[in-house]
Amino acid sequence: MITFDALKKKESSVAVIDVPGDTHTSPARYMEELGPLPDGALLERPAAPPPTLEQARVAKIEAIDADTSAAILSGFDYTVDDQILHFSYDAHDQQNFADTANAATLSMMGVPGIPESVTWNGWEITRDAEGRETGKALVRLVLTPESFLKLYMAGALAHKATQMEIGGRSRKRGDT
């Protein structure tokens, strides 16, 4: 059966064709001059075969992992002084949180030369009636080592653990 997909123009009237036996991964064949197509030429790229059960399973796991990572990297909300703030938590922020938690711990142990407070950024998010973000304002916080560690443990680490638990449950159920 002949299907039709390609007499596609490339540069200067070069035609791209497929021939019987080609698959969706076969390299394109080119006609250098316009004219009759070869016998049996396919003008439509052969469709990719459906994934195997194993390929579908791996694709589901990859999708769950990508969703979990995206949820972690999107940051988290945490209440500071009765104000709900959003905190970024991309890879750089995760490292900054960990480094600052180490410094806060050292400060609480009395190690000399460690700052007794840290300035941290949060974001006040404004939303419309449907909950869509309409704006955000930077809020600069000055935190003690104790208050920073509370933000880190009850905010950042709890957020990451929650998202990983959600992803783990989805993997176990086979959700996408």
N, C-alpha and C positions, 0 to 999 in steps of 0.2 A: 504494500500500500504506500503510495507516495503522499507525503504531507508537504505543506508549504510554509516556510519561514524566511528564508534569507535572500533573496537577490537584494542585498543591502549594498548601498554604495559606500565605498571607502573613499580613498583619494582618487581623483582623476578617473572616474568611471570604472573602477575595479570592482568586480562582483564577488561576493562571499557566498559560497554554497556548501552544502553538506551532501554526502552521497550515502547510499544504502550501507548499513553496517556501522555508520558513525554513531556515537553516543553523545550525551550532553557534555562530556568532557573531551571529546575529540577536538584536535586543533582545526581551526577554520581552513578551508581551501579557497584559493583565489583564482578567479579567471582574469587574466591580464587584458583580454579584449572582450568587448561585448559581442554576443552572438548567441547561437542556440546553446541551451544548457546541455550538459552531458546526459545521456540516458539515465533515468532513475534519480536524477538530482532531487534532493530534498530542499524545499524552500522554507522549511520550518525546522528549527533545532529540535532534535529528539528530546523528549521529556526525560527528566531525571527519574530513575526508578524510585519507588517508594522506599523509605528507610526500613532496614531490618528491625526486628524487635530490639536487638541490642543497641543499634544506632538510636532508636527512639528513646530507649531508657537513658542512654548517655546524654542525649539532647535535653531530656527533662531535668536530669541532675544539673547540667550546665545552666539551664534556665533558672532553676531554684537557687543555685549558688550566685548567679549574677544578680537576681532579685535581692538576695540576702546582703550581698556586698553593697548594692545601691542603697538599701534601707539603712545600713550602718553609716555609709558615707554621707547620707543626707543630713545627718546631725540629729539633735534631740532637743526637746523642750525641758526646761528645769525652772523651778520657782526660786527666786532669790528675793528676799524682803517683800514677799507678797506680790511680786511681779513675775509673770511667766516670760521667760526669755528663751530664745533659740540659740543653741551653740553649734558651731560648725564642728564636723568630726571627720574631715577627709584624712588622708594618710598623713599629711603634715601636721594637722591638728592632733591626731592621735599621738604622734611622737612628742609634740609640745606638751600635751596633757601628761604623758608618762614622765618626761623630763622634769616638769614642774612638780609632779607628785613626789618624785625623788627629792627635789630641793626642799619641798614642804616638810617631808619626813625628817630630813637632816636638820632643818631649822627647829623642828619640835624636839629633836634630840639635843639641841644646844650646840651644834657644831658652829664654831665661829666663822664669820664672813658670809653666811647664808642670809639672804634678805628675809625680813620678818613679815613681808607682805608681797603680794603679786597683783599686778594689774592684768585683768583678763577681759576679753571682749565677749559680749552677748548681743543679741539682736532682739529688739522689740518688733514683732511682726504685726502689721495691720492687715485685716482680711475683710472682704465684702460679705454680704449676706449669705452667699453660697460657700463661704469658707476659702475662697481663692485669695492668695496673697496679693495685696495691692500696694504694699510698701514695707520698708523696714528702716529702723533707726538704730544706729550703733549705741550701745550702752556700755560704758567703761566701768568695770567693777574693780574695787580694791579689796582683795580677799586676804584674810589671815591664812596661815598654813592650815589651820583646822577647817576653816570654811572652804578653802580650795579642795582639801581632801574629801570633804563631804560632797562637793560638786563632782569631783572625779569618780568617787565610788558610787554614790546614789544616782548620779546623772550619767556620766560617760560610760562607765563600766556596766552599769545596769542596762543602759540602752543597747550596748553591744551584745551583752549576754542574752537579752530578750530577743533581739533580731536573729541571733544564732540559734536560739531555741525554736523560734518560728520556722526558720529554714530547715533545721533538723527534723522537726515534725513533718514538714512538707515532704522532705526526702523519704521519710519512713512510709508516708502514705502514698508517695508517688505522684504528688500534685505537681502542677506546672505553674 
